[in-house]
Amino acid sequence: MPHRLPLLSSLLIVPLTSAATDVNLQPLVVSGSRSEAADFDLPFSVDSLDRRQISDGQPGINVSEVLQRVPGLVVQNRQNYAQDLQISSRGFGARSTFGVRGIKLIADGIPASTPDGQGQAATFDLDTAERIEVLRGPMATMYGSNAGGVIQLFSRDGEGPPQISAGTAYDSDGLNKQRLSAEGGNRQAGFIIDSSRLDTDGYRDHSATRREQNFAKLNLNPDDDNRLALIYNDLNQQSDDPLGLSWDAYQADPRSVAPAALQFDTRKSIDHRQLGLNYERDLGDASGGARIQGTLYAGTRRVVQYQSIPRTVQLASIRQAGGVIDFDREFHGGSLRWLQPVEAVPGEFEWVLGLDYDRSEDDRQGYENFVGDQLGVKGNLRRDEIDTITSLDPYLQANWSLGDWTLQAGVRHNRVEAEVSDRFLANGDDSGSRTYQQNTPAIGLMYAFTADLHGYISAGKGFETPTTTELAYSPGGGGFNLDLQPSTSRQYEIGLKALFGENTRLNAALFEIHTDDELVVASSFGGRTTYQNAARTLRRGFELALDTQLNERWRGYLAYTRLDARYDDDFLSNGQPVDKGKHLPGVPGTTLYGELLWQPREGLNSAVEGVYRSQVYVDDSNRAKPAPSYAVFNWRTRLEQRLDHWTFGQTLRLDNLLDRQYIGSVIVADGNGRYYEPAPSRNWYAGLDAAYRF
């Protein structure tokens, strides 16, 4: 595996933050309204996770560490870096077998999702994160054709005297992470440079990973009206893929792998690079306080993945695309927004006019995963094509506060074009194109019963196009399945946001989602899954979040989700009937997260975390063994010492304190019956860091 980091990167930093536990019960967010506002005053579900919550006592490796705090989200670390995290929002994205789909991922204004709706959370750099915002519900549809929810990461700006930081971390599964960082800045300019390398043997056999990540940000403020940020990041990763396990194999040995994983040496490599530019200008009194915001970005991504598709399956048909996926992706895009306050309207009124453009082009090949009797190597070419996805979406929003009332409304025109240029003609020409278009309106209305009690209702129409993965194979074994239709949804939400004194906040929301033409599995065989529009779904749920500062030393947090997600129509999946009323696979009915934090003094805090998830169905028919419910508890502590220009820190975690054996995530509708991905037994993590400020 290549080593591209400087020699000094043998050290790691856990970002140093203030040890104070004071909670900001009304953080400012931009998600939803696209204009900075207190989330307490917005008529939709949006949460903001600050720098302390992201980094304090956390490894800073996977975003699953912190997103479990958000009600409505189910975030699973699959213990398989080859397939990334598994994230769903109110049931959207639960069927994804790898990566994230149905949820818009954004980092510093730059999409981490392609125009077809697939995203990779591994590109998020948690070491430099300032905050993460999570938007759910109807207003998320204003972010595009695959926005069942929106997760936005914002990196911090370099500020203050120059500082260098370094450290190291280890855990019980052979993990070690090293990191080196430098940052600083003043009112005119700031910079951050961060470089890290992670190596792990993994909890399961054949799950070793090396991940190298680099991040750089230069922010410039030449005057009071202009702000500019130039952002670069890259990710280089090589991961073994242990695949899922059958129930019997899991019971026999949770650390084991499917024999096919070893026979074909299943693995995946990623080389991702991107550069982005953000610009904002205040137009001043002449334009009534208007602002212009713009973003440009471009990048490349190379992926090579060796799968476990049997040789006999590939040789059975010339239409079979092989067992090695190999593509080079070029992507670019940009966005432009005009935010205009209107003084002639009573109260505070602002409209937002925007345009988003995104394009990705994959030079994609498929190869046999064998040469003669040798397995797990690149063989004959079986697929050669150019896959292009383009979106161009204008939108208009209005934000209006009048007395005790707040109105947020908008409409977006979604246009997504999928085009295939087939260059492997020995099995026929699968070239073609398909354009999906839909208008998605959304509206939210809030009333302030008192200064500390706000109620709201919101509604919206959603639009979810098939991803490239879902379009990739036709049920008859041919090329792109351009007959797939987008699914559409109608979303409704009613909620309360309440403050109790200065130390406690409660958020509660009820929601209902009706989906037509839901994309579901048509067949899964020989390592290939095809999809169909075959069902309606109904999702009803309740979310609750409680954040309270009990006293100067103790703070508590609770996040609860109840979600009833069912098919609302009969259909066939893998040739088996699925009756109306069956549960959507991959969606737990109940999720609970709790945390109790103790800070006896500055520079020392300790917390106990608890997670509960109910059973999860693994296939559409609900016939296969569900992943059982589980409850686990974790403990963490963080210490800091300051000496002149130096700051030293230590982090210690013990996860799964009671040493429970459980299924952490599932592979929905796996054709081989390998649905289950075990989570680690009791394990530990320890980190040391140091920073010097000049």
Protein Blocks (a to p, Z undefined) as FASTA:
>chain_A
ZZfbdfklmpccdddddfbfbdcfbbcdfehjlpacdfklpccddddddfklmmnopahl
afklmmmmpghiacddehiaknopaddeehiaklpmghjehiacdeehiafbdfkopacf
klpcfklpfbdcddedjklmmnojklgbccdddddddedjddddddddddfeopacdddd
dddddfkbccdddddddddebjbghiaccdddddddddddfbfkbccddddddddddddd
ebjadfklmmmommbccfklmmnopacddddddddddddddebjmnnopacddddddddd
ddddddfbdfklmmmpmkbgbjadcddddddddddddddddfkbgcjddddddddddddd
dddddddfbehjbghiacddfbdcddddddddddddddddehjbccdddddddddddddd
dfbfknopabdcdddddddddddddddfblmbccddddddddddddfklmmpcfkopacd
fkbccdddddddddddddehjlbccdddddddddehiacdfbdcehiacdddfbdcdddd
ddddddddfblmbccdddddddddddfbdcdeehiacdehiacehiafbdcdddddddfb
ghiacdddddddddddfbfnlmaccddddddddddddddddehjbccddddddehklopa
cdfbdcehianlpabccdddddddddddddddZZ
